[in-house]
Amino acid sequence: MTEVVIASVARTPVDAFSSGLSSLAAHDLDEVAIKGVLEWAG
């Protein structure tokens, strides 16, 4: 079994349905957050 450890956290973008981020799918917003965390972690 593989052990998973959360070593850091990041907030994902959250926005109202009628604003600029409403056209993006949830997985697209998550992709931005994941890339940012990986870049930050080096």
C-alpha positions in Angstrom: 0.0 0.0 0.0 1.2 3.5 -0.8 1.2 6.1 1.9 0.0 9.6 1.1 1.0 12.6 3.1 -0.3 16.1 2.8 2.6 18.4 3.3 1.1 21.7 2.3 -2.3 23.2 1.3 -3.4 25.7 -1.3 -6.7 27.4 -1.9 -8.5 26.9 -5.1 -10.1 29.8 -6.9 -13.8 30.3 -6.0 -16.1 32.7 -7.7 -19.8 33.4 -8.2 -21.7 31.8 -11.0 -22.2 35.1 -12.9 -18.6 36.3 -12.9 -15.5 35.9 -15.0 -14.6 32.4 -13.7 -18.0 30.9 -14.4 -17.0 29.8 -17.9 -14.2 27.6 -16.5 -14.8 24.0 -15.4 -13.9 23.0 -11.9 -11.1 20.7 -13.2 -9.6 23.7 -15.0 -9.5 25.7 -11.8 -8.0 22.8 -9.9 -5.3 22.5 -12.6 -4.2 26.1 -12.0 -4.0 25.4 -8.2 -2.1 22.1 -8.6 0.4 23.7 -11.0 1.0 26.6 -8.6 1.6 24.3 -5.7 4.1 22.1 -7.7 5.9 25.3 -8.8 6.0 26.6 -5.3 7.3 23.3 -3.9 10.0 23.1 -6.5 
